[in-house]
Amino acid sequence: MPVELFRLAEREGIIIEWWDFEPPLEAVYWAMPGLPPVIGLANSLDYAPRAYFRCVLAEELGHHFTTVGCRIPRTYFHYRDRMEVSRAEYRALRWAAQWLIPLDKLLQAFRRGIVEVWELAEYFDVTEEMVRFRLNLSDILMLRLAG
């Protein structure tokens, strides 16, 4: 279990619950004014690889830190609703990637010769998809342009 993420949730007053979600749903973040926020995690995540679980939980925490208001997906969307959900998902994933793979630690890994995606995934205990996403964020791209 990713203890550091559970501690962060506890400090933020976020309740974490385990539920029987129907696939492909694995996790949700829900917050309403006046109530403690809740992250619901699928019971199936208990059997997922640790790196995958860390990424899922970090993204849900990312919603807490980046999403304004309650964004609960509906079956039918207007285009503007789909765009807002996409932006909220991107912001949460960006927060997760930057929290799980901080820029200073990433640069240290590069200096140590850890440069392959799979090596970085093992080093940071995240998925390769999370590493690829992180390597495409603007702070990394700016370093590439400057270097």
Secondary structure, 3 states (H helix, E strand, C coil): CCHHHHHHHHHCCCEEEEECCCCCCCEEEECCCCCCCEEEEEHHHHHCCHHHHHHHHHHHHHHHHHCCCCCCCCCCCCHHHHHHHHHHHHHHHHHHHHHHCCHHHHHHHHHCCCCCHHHHHHHHCCCHHHHHHHHCCHHHHHHHHHC
